[in-house]
Amino acid sequence: MPRLIRLTAAVLLLALGGVARAQAPAASATVELREVDDVYAADAVIESVRQATVSAQIAGQLTQLYVDAGDRVKRGQLLARIDTREADAQVATAGAQVARAEAALAQAQLEHDRTKSLVAQNFVSHAALDKADADLKTARAALDAARAGTSQAAAGRSFAELRAPIDGVVSRRLIELGELATPGRGVIEIHDPAALRAVGTIPQFVLPRASRVDQADIELPSIGKRVKAARVTVLPAADPRLLSTQVRADLPAAAPAGIVPGTAAKVLVPTGRSRKLVVPAAAVVRRSELTAVYVLADGARQLRQVRVGNRVSDDAVEVLAGLAAGERVALDPTAGRGPI
């Protein structure tokens, strides 16, 4: 008999515990109309504010590469070297031309001095002195040209060394060892990861409402974050082919980790204010192609498909269809459906 009493008490405790759990209030929120900013979500791509493509200025085979993608570099650092045999030959040729011009100048100076002495003794006419003067000036000009050629050849020789124009990180190598570098062909791309921005386009019908925008949000879907732009610039000219205008939104100095040039983003440009139906972002469930919320009604959770728009704040999202103002939704959708 005592054993039966103990079993009955245990069953009652379990039942009471179940009732207590069932009656525990569920975390919920009310769908409401709220005055929020109207925004245009411009598709954008992250790029570096400071970036450079180091290109070859002379033709030649790429003989050495000192950096690879991901390496940090300093301004002026040697990145690569191009075969200098042709440039060395040009420097040697220019040097030989300088020596030849110097010898010609020395000879012209001697002829000028000799002719001047003969004119003073009336052995030759003044016409001979005029010719000697002209020859001397020609020799001096030839020497100046040869020296300029030497400077030009030396400058060309220096172009065989490719150096970093900015501090930053190597984005990628555009050619490999042994390939032919030609003037204007990119060799290495560099970007500064400390200064990034999102670059998107605004269609012309939105431009009148966004041309004086001085603030915007940047949405980063890859990491599920949204940040305030440090600076927003709407370019003053439109692209006649795309009928759109470029917008640039600078990321803050303390940009989230994992954001690199080429990352997809959205620039949320304010275009006014209006009343919209909003729901807490924590209440939205996304499962494959389904976007839904758990509506609390009739003492149970009911999964209901909804269509949502842009985030209107860090913790709320616009509801386009599927809900009405005043309905309650669960803030813990992972608890699933069933009684509240």
C-alpha positions as CSV (number, residue, x, y, z in Angstrom):
1,M,0.0,0.0,0.0
2,P,2.7,2.6,0.8
3,R,4.3,1.7,-2.5
4,L,1.1,2.5,-4.4
5,I,0.8,5.9,-2.5
6,R,4.4,6.8,-3.6
7,L,3.7,5.9,-7.2
8,T,0.5,8.1,-7.2
9,A,2.4,11.0,-5.7
10,A,5.1,10.7,-8.4
11,V,2.5,10.7,-11.2
12,L,0.8,13.8,-9.7
13,L,4.1,15.6,-9.5
14,L,4.9,14.8,-13.1
15,A,1.5,16.0,-14.1
16,L,1.8,19.2,-12.2
17,G,5.2,19.8,-13.6
18,G,3.9,19.3,-17.1
19,V,1.1,21.8,-16.5
20,A,3.5,24.3,-15.1
21,R,5.7,24.0,-18.2
22,A,2.7,24.3,-20.4
23,Q,1.5,27.4,-18.6
24,A,4.9,29.1,-18.6
25,P,4.5,32.2,-20.7
26,A,6.1,32.0,-24.1
27,A,8.4,34.8,-25.3
28,S,6.3,36.7,-27.9
29,A,6.0,40.1,-29.6
30,T,3.1,42.0,-31.3
31,V,3.1,42.8,-35.0
32,E,2.7,46.5,-35.2
33,L,2.6,49.5,-37.6
34,R,5.6,51.7,-37.1
35,E,6.9,54.8,-38.7
36,V,10.3,53.8,-40.3
37,D,12.6,55.0,-43.0
38,D,11.8,54.1,-46.6
39,V,15.0,52.7,-48.1
40,Y,16.2,51.6,-51.5
41,A,18.4,48.5,-51.3
42,A,21.1,49.0,-53.9
43,D,23.0,45.8,-54.8
44,A,26.6,46.5,-54.2
45,V,30.1,45.0,-54.0
46,I,32.8,45.7,-51.4
47,E,35.9,47.3,-52.8
48,S,39.0,49.0,-51.4
49,V,39.2,52.7,-51.4
50,R,42.9,52.5,-52.1
51,Q,43.9,49.9,-54.6
52,A,46.4,49.7,-57.4
53,T,47.5,47.5,-60.3
54,V,51.2,47.4,-60.7
55,S,51.9,47.2,-64.4
56,A,55.0,46.7,-66.5
57,Q,56.5,49.7,-68.2
58,I,59.0,47.9,-70.4
59,A,58.8,44.6,-72.3
60,G,60.6,41.6,-71.0
61,Q,60.4,38.2,-69.4
62,L,59.3,38.1,-65.7
63,T,62.3,36.6,-64.0
64,Q,61.5,37.0,-60.3
65,L,58.4,37.4,-58.1
66,Y,59.0,38.3,-54.4
67,V,55.3,38.3,-53.2
68,D,52.2,36.2,-53.5
69,A,48.5,36.8,-52.9
70,G,47.8,37.6,-49.2
71,D,51.2,39.0,-48.5
72,R,51.4,42.4,-46.8
73,V,53.6,45.0,-48.6
74,K,55.0,48.4,-47.8
75,R,55.1,51.4,-50.2
76,G,58.3,51.1,-52.3
77,Q,58.9,47.4,-51.5
78,L,60.3,45.4,-54.4
79,L,57.6,43.1,-55.8
80,A,59.0,41.6,-59.0
81,R,61.8,42.0,-61.5
82,I,61.8,41.9,-65.3
83,D,64.7,40.6,-67.5
84,T,67.1,43.5,-67.8
85,R,69.4,42.3,-70.5
86,E,67.9,44.5,-73.2
87,A,67.8,47.5,-70.8
88,D,71.4,46.9,-69.8
89,A,72.4,47.0,-73.5
90,Q,70.6,50.3,-74.0
91,V,72.4,51.8,-70.9
92,A,75.7,50.6,-72.4
93,T,74.9,52.0,-75.8
94,A,73.9,55.4,-74.2
95,G,77.2,55.4,-72.3
96,A,79.2,54.8,-75.4
97,Q,77.4,57.6,-77.2
98,V,78.3,60.0,-74.4
99,A,82.0,59.0,-74.7
100,R,81.8,59.6,-78.4
101,A,80.1,63.0,-78.0
102,E,82.7,64.0,-75.4
103,A,85.6,63.1,-77.8
104,A,83.9,65.0,-80.6
105,L,83.5,68.1,-78.3
106,A,87.1,68.0,-77.4
107,Q,88.1,67.9,-81.0
108,A,85.7,70.7,-81.9
109,Q,87.2,72.8,-79.1
110,L,90.7,72.3,-80.4
111,E,89.7,73.2,-83.9
112,H,88.0,76.3,-82.6
113,D,91.0,77.4,-80.6
114,R,93.4,76.8,-83.5
115,T,91.2,78.6,-86.0
116,K,90.8,81.5,-83.6
117,S,94.6,81.8,-83.3
118,L,95.0,81.7,-87.1
119,V,92.4,84.4,-87.6
120,A,94.3,86.6,-85.1
121,Q,97.4,86.1,-87.3
122,N,95.4,86.8,-90.5
123,F,96.2,83.4,-91.9
124,V,92.5,82.4,-92.4
125,S,89.4,84.3,-92.9
126,H,86.6,85.0,-90.4
127,A,84.4,82.6,-92.3
128,A,86.6,79.8,-91.0
129,L,86.1,81.0,-87.4
130,D,82.4,81.1,-87.9
131,K,82.4,77.5,-89.1
132,A,84.5,76.5,-86.1
133,D,82.0,78.2,-83.7
134,A,79.2,76.3,-85.3
135,D,81.0,73.0,-85.1
136,L,81.7,73.6,-81.4
137,K,78.1,74.4,-80.7
138,T,77.0,71.3,-82.6
139,A,79.4,69.1,-80.6
140,R,78.1,70.6,-77.3
141,A,74.5,69.9,-78.3
142,A,75.4,66.3,-79.3
143,L,76.9,65.8,-75.9
144,D,73.8,67.1,-74.1
145,A,71.6,64.8,-76.3
146,A,73.9,61.8,-75.5
147,R,73.7,62.5,-71.7
148,A,69.9,62.8,-72.0
149,G,69.9,59.4,-73.7
150,T,71.9,58.0,-70.8
151,S,69.3,59.3,-68.3
152,Q,66.5,57.8,-70.4
153,A,68.2,54.5,-70.6
154,A,68.9,54.5,-66.9
155,A,65.2,55.3,-66.2
156,G,64.1,52.4,-68.5
157,R,66.5,50.1,-66.6
158,S,64.8,51.1,-63.3
159,F,61.4,50.1,-64.7
160,A,62.6,46.5,-64.6
161,E,62.0,46.6,-60.9
162,L,58.3,46.7,-60.0
163,R,57.7,48.3,-56.6
164,A,54.6,48.8,-54.4
165,P,52.9,52.2,-54.8
166,I,50.9,51.9,-51.6
167,D,50.9,50.0,-48.3
168,G,48.5,47.1,-48.5
169,V,47.9,43.5,-49.2
170,V,48.5,41.6,-52.5
171,S,45.1,40.7,-54.0
172,R,46.4,38.5,-56.7
173,R,49.2,37.9,-59.3
174,L,48.2,38.6,-62.8
175,I,51.1,36.8,-64.6
176,E,53.5,34.1,-63.5
177,L,57.3,33.6,-63.7
178,G,58.6,33.2,-67.2
179,E,55.6,35.0,-68.9
180,L,56.2,38.0,-71.1
181,A,55.5,41.4,-69.5
182,T,54.6,44.1,-71.9
183,P,54.0,47.8,-71.3
184,G,50.7,48.4,-69.7
185,R,50.1,44.8,-68.7
186,G,49.1,44.3,-65.1
187,V,51.5,42.1,-63.0
188,I,50.2,42.4,-59.4
189,E,47.1,43.9,-57.7
190,I,47.3,45.5,-54.3
191,H,44.6,46.8,-52.0
192,D,44.5,48.5,-48.6
193,P,42.2,46.4,-46.3
194,A,42.0,49.2,-43.8
195,A,39.7,51.3,-46.0
196,L,36.8,49.5,-47.6
197,R,33.5,50.7,-49.2
198,A,30.4,49.3,-50.8
199,V,29.8,50.5,-54.3
200,G,26.3,50.1,-55.8
201,T,24.0,51.8,-58.3
202,I,20.7,53.8,-57.9
203,P,18.2,53.9,-60.7
204,Q,17.3,57.3,-62.0
205,F,13.7,57.2,-60.6
206,V,15.1,56.9,-57.1
207,L,17.9,59.5,-57.6
208,P,15.7,62.7,-56.9
209,R,15.0,61.3,-53.4
210,A,18.6,60.1,-52.7
211,S,20.8,62.7,-54.4
212,R,21.5,64.5,-51.1
213,V,21.8,61.4,-48.9
214,D,24.5,61.8,-46.2
215,Q,23.9,58.6,-44.3
216,A,23.0,55.0,-45.2
217,D,23.3,51.4,-43.8
218,I,25.4,48.7,-45.3
219,E,24.0,45.2,-45.2
220,L,26.5,42.3,-45.3
221,P,24.6,39.1,-46.0
222,S,27.6,36.9,-45.9
223,I,28.1,37.5,-42.2
224,G,24.5,38.5,-41.3
225,K,25.4,42.0,-40.1
226,R,24.4,45.5,-40.8
227,V,26.6,48.6,-40.2
228,K,26.3,52.3,-40.5
229,A,28.2,53.9,-43.3
230,A,31.0,56.3,-42.2
231,R,30.4,58.4,-45.4
232,V,28.0,58.3,-48.3
233,T,28.8,59.7,-51.8
234,V,26.3,59.8,-54.6
235,L,28.3,60.6,-57.8
236,P,27.0,63.7,-59.6
237,A,26.9,62.0,-63.0
238,A,24.7,59.2,-64.3
239,D,25.6,56.3,-66.5
240,P,23.7,56.8,-69.8
241,R,23.8,53.1,-70.7
242,L,22.5,51.7,-67.4
243,L,20.4,54.8,-66.6
244,S,21.7,54.7,-63.0
245,T,24.0,56.6,-60.7
246,Q,26.8,55.1,-58.6
247,V,26.6,55.3,-54.8
248,R,29.6,54.7,-52.5
249,A,29.2,54.0,-48.8
250,D,32.4,53.8,-46.8
251,L,32.6,51.1,-44.1
252,P,33.6,52.3,-40.6
253,A,37.2,52.0,-39.5
254,A,36.3,49.0,-37.3
255,A,34.8,47.0,-40.2
256,P,33.5,43.5,-39.3
257,A,35.9,40.6,-39.8
258,G,35.6,38.5,-42.9
259,I,34.8,41.4,-45.3
260,V,37.1,41.6,-48.2
261,P,37.0,43.2,-51.7
262,G,34.5,41.4,-53.9
263,T,32.1,40.6,-51.1
264,A,28.4,41.1,-51.9
265,A,26.6,43.8,-50.0
266,K,23.6,46.1,-50.1
267,V,23.6,49.8,-49.6
268,L,20.3,50.8,-47.9
269,V,19.7,54.4,-49.1
270,P,17.0,56.4,-47.2
271,T,14.4,57.9,-49.5
272,G,11.8,59.1,-46.9
273,R,9.6,57.9,-44.1
274,S,6.3,55.9,-43.9
275,R,4.3,53.6,-41.7
276,K,5.0,50.0,-42.2
277,L,4.1,46.7,-40.7
278,V,7.1,45.3,-38.8
279,V,7.9,42.2,-36.9
280,P,11.0,41.3,-34.8
281,A,13.7,39.8,-36.9
282,A,14.2,37.0,-34.2
283,A,10.7,35.8,-35.0
284,V,11.3,35.0,-38.6
285,V,12.1,31.4,-39.6
286,R,13.9,30.6,-42.8
287,R,14.0,27.0,-43.9
288,S,15.2,26.5,-47.5
289,E,12.7,28.4,-49.7
290,L,10.2,29.0,-46.8
291,T,10.0,32.2,-44.8
292,A,7.6,32.0,-42.0
293,V,6.7,32.9,-38.4
294,Y,5.0,31.1,-35.5
295,V,1.7,32.9,-34.8
296,L,0.4,32.5,-31.2
297,A,-3.4,31.9,-31.6
298,D,-6.0,29.8,-29.9
299,G,-3.5,28.6,-27.3
300,A,-1.1,27.1,-29.9
301,R,1.7,28.0,-32.2
302,Q,0.8,28.1,-35.9
303,L,3.4,28.2,-38.6
304,R,2.4,30.8,-41.2
305,Q,4.3,31.7,-44.3
306,V,5.0,35.4,-44.7
307,R,6.7,37.7,-47.2
308,V,9.2,40.1,-45.7
309,G,11.1,43.1,-47.0
310,N,14.2,44.9,-45.8
311,R,15.3,45.3,-42.3
312,V,14.0,48.5,-40.9
313,S,16.3,48.4,-37.8
314,D,18.8,46.1,-36.2
315,D,16.0,44.1,-34.6
316,A,13.0,44.5,-36.9
317,V,12.0,43.6,-40.5
318,E,9.2,44.8,-42.7
319,V,6.3,42.4,-43.4
320,L,4.9,42.6,-46.9
321,A,2.2,39.9,-46.6
322,G,1.0,37.1,-44.3
323,L,0.4,39.0,-41.0
324,A,-1.9,41.7,-39.6
325,A,-1.3,44.4,-37.0
326,G,-2.0,43.2,-33.5
327,E,-1.2,39.5,-34.0
328,R,1.3,37.9,-31.7
329,V,4.3,36.0,-32.9
330,A,6.8,33.7,-31.0
331,L,10.3,35.0,-30.5
332,D,11.6,31.5,-30.0
333,P,10.7,29.9,-33.3
334,T,13.1,27.0,-32.8
335,A,10.7,25.7,-30.1
336,G,8.4,24.5,-33.0
337,R,4.7,24.2,-33.2
338,G,2.3,23.0,-30.5
339,P,0.6,24.4,-27.4
340,I,1.8,27.6,-26.0
